[in-house]
Amino acid sequence: MVDVPTAKRALAALARGERAGDREVVRRASAATEDVAHAAAFVETVGLDRLREAVRDASDRRMRRRGARALAEFERFRRAAHGDGDGRPRDGSDRARGTDIRPDRQGRDT
C-alpha cells in the first residue's frame, strides 16, 4: 500500500523542481554535523557534491539555508583536520612551549 503523505511530499517536491531525496540529503547532512564520525560517514556514503546539488536545487528557502549551514560545517571540519590551510595539523603545542601555566604564575612575565 502507498503511504499517502510520503507520496504527496514526493509529488510536491517534483512540482517545485526538486529531485527526489534532496530534502532527505539535507536532513541527513544537518544531522551528521552533530558528530564527526557521522559526518565522515555522510561524506563517504552520500558526498558533499550531492549535498551541494541538493542545496543548489532547493526551492524552499529554509531547506537551502539548512543545507548551506551543513556545508559550512563540513568545510569547518575539513579545515580543522588539515590545519591552517597549509595542510599541516595544528595542535597548539608550538605556541605554548616554555610558558609557565601554574595558577600562581599566570599573568606574570617570567
C-alpha positions as CSV (number, residue, x, y, z in Angstrom):
1,M,0.0,0.0,0.0
2,V,1.2,3.5,-0.8
3,D,2.0,5.9,2.0
4,V,-0.2,8.9,1.0
5,P,1.7,11.6,3.0
6,T,5.0,10.4,1.5
7,A,3.6,10.3,-2.0
8,K,2.2,13.8,-1.5
9,R,5.6,15.1,-0.4
10,A,7.3,13.5,-3.3
11,L,4.9,14.9,-5.8
12,A,5.1,18.4,-4.3
13,A,8.9,18.2,-4.5
14,L,8.7,17.2,-8.1
15,A,6.4,20.1,-8.8
16,R,8.9,22.5,-7.1
17,G,11.6,21.1,-9.3
18,E,13.5,19.3,-6.6
19,R,14.9,15.9,-7.2
20,A,13.6,13.0,-5.1
21,G,15.7,12.8,-2.0
22,D,17.0,16.4,-1.9
23,R,15.2,17.1,1.4
24,E,16.5,13.8,2.9
25,V,20.0,14.6,1.8
26,V,19.9,18.0,3.6
27,R,18.2,16.5,6.7
28,R,20.9,13.8,6.9
29,A,23.7,16.2,6.3
30,S,22.4,18.6,9.0
31,A,22.1,15.7,11.5
32,A,25.6,14.4,10.6
33,T,27.2,17.7,11.6
34,E,26.5,16.9,15.3
35,D,29.1,14.2,15.3
36,V,32.4,13.9,13.5
37,A,32.0,10.1,12.9
38,H,28.6,10.6,11.4
39,A,29.9,13.5,9.3
40,A,32.7,11.3,7.9
41,A,30.1,8.5,7.2
42,F,27.9,11.0,5.4
43,V,30.8,12.2,3.2
44,E,31.7,8.7,2.3
45,T,28.2,7.4,1.5
46,V,26.4,10.5,0.1
47,G,29.1,13.0,-0.6
48,L,29.4,16.8,-0.4
49,D,28.8,17.1,-4.2
50,R,25.4,15.6,-3.7
51,L,24.7,18.0,-0.8
52,R,25.8,20.9,-2.9
53,E,23.4,19.8,-5.6
54,A,20.5,19.5,-3.1
55,V,21.2,23.0,-1.8
56,R,21.5,24.5,-5.3
57,D,18.3,22.9,-6.5
58,A,16.3,23.6,-3.3
59,S,13.3,25.9,-3.9
60,D,12.5,26.0,-0.2
61,R,14.5,28.8,1.4
62,R,14.6,27.1,4.8
63,M,16.0,23.9,3.3
64,R,18.5,25.8,1.3
65,R,19.7,27.7,4.4
66,R,19.8,24.4,6.4
67,G,21.9,22.7,3.7
68,A,24.2,25.7,3.4
69,R,24.8,25.7,7.2
70,A,25.6,21.9,6.9
71,L,28.0,22.6,4.0
72,A,29.8,25.3,6.0
73,E,30.1,22.9,9.0
74,F,31.6,20.2,6.8
75,E,34.1,22.8,5.4
76,R,35.0,23.8,9.0
77,F,35.6,20.1,9.8
78,R,37.9,19.9,6.8
79,R,39.9,23.0,7.7
80,A,40.3,21.7,11.3
81,A,41.5,18.4,10.0
82,H,44.1,20.0,7.7
83,G,45.3,22.8,9.9
84,D,45.6,26.4,9.0
85,G,45.4,26.0,5.3
86,D,48.9,24.7,4.6
87,G,48.0,21.0,5.2
88,R,49.9,20.7,8.5
89,P,47.9,19.7,11.5
90,R,48.0,22.3,14.4
91,D,47.8,21.2,18.0
92,G,48.8,24.4,19.6
93,S,51.8,23.0,21.4
94,D,54.3,25.1,19.4
95,R,52.7,28.3,20.7
96,A,52.9,27.3,24.4
97,R,56.4,26.0,24.6
98,G,58.2,27.4,27.6
99,T,55.1,29.1,29.1
100,D,54.6,28.5,32.8
101,I,50.9,27.8,33.3
102,R,50.8,27.3,37.1
103,P,48.0,29.3,38.6
104,D,50.3,31.4,40.8
105,R,52.4,32.4,37.7
106,Q,49.6,33.4,35.4
107,G,49.7,37.0,34.2
108,R,53.4,37.4,35.1
109,D,56.1,37.7,32.6
110,T,58.7,35.2,33.7
